[in-house]
């Protein structure tokens, strides 16, 4: 009995250890077949970003796959309507990046800034947004509401994003409004509209290695004010053209290489030694030729690949008579393959695919002469340029 009382007393005196809850990943997919909270699998993924944000708890990650997210409206503290409102310490990131993961606000009833306009994203209290295009965001006509694309404050972070095609009504910050420690890292903010400041209205935030027409000082914290030279901004293709000032102009320290070592197109986040601004690494890639013609006897062959340092490529073929024997590389390299003898009775064509580039192989038929003697067609293998 004494032992029992001592045990009870000990248990009452010893503090109970409360383990912190494990951080969870919440999933978002516009075409989710069966959305169901708490959205912890792709099958039960939320159809709007806000639904997943609402159930997330501190430390969670909201992972968003391809889609245009233009549904739902959320208000914060009597402010403007927002497509996405993030006020918990969580990270919201895309799977495949800005070109295919778009947060889209909306103009008001008058087709522009109006009382019922919808901003892209509102962030407060140490949140993080990674790898989105935020576009078509509008503020209302309230003089004190800024940031058509993104309004971020209190140590919030937006990184590796593209903010374009947004509009603020009065003071500015068509693309972004920064205050109370809001930060932009490795972003491109371009082609936005504000009455006084088009792209970034920076009250007391920080821009690092970001490209914008205004709101940044050229050369300060690695920022630039040159045209980023998008491939086709009108079609939301925000890859960089050759000669873009954003190439190798970012900061490796702000690239999300710890959690996501690839960029938003699946390529290494850092190529040619320095990360680019925005969400896509610029790279060059080319095959030495577009195809070749081989004899009916087949045999071993190879194809030269020219690519940016660090660009990883691989070769595949869906034709069972083409065998890839050396099909992976980084930067410049060679893809090796073997073509089997063509005994099909007719000429045939197959392909090798390397990073979406197609290399065609045309093989003549292998013919037999009298007594089964194999007749090879005249001529060596010949590249098709």
PyMOL commands that set and color helices and strands:
alter all, ss='L'
color gray80, all
select helices_A, chain A and resi 2-13+49-55+220-222+233-235+252-254+370-372
alter helices_A, ss='H'
color red, helices_A
select strands_A, chain A and resi 25-28+61-64+67-69+74-75+81-86+91-94+101-104+118-123+128-130+133-135+150-153+157-159+162-163+176-179+183-185+188-189+200-202+206-208+211-212+230-232+237-240+285-287+291-294+299-307+312-316+322-326+328-330+333-339+348-354+357-363+367-368+374-375+382-384
alter strands_A, ss='S'
color yellow, strands_A
deselect
rebuild
show_as cartoon
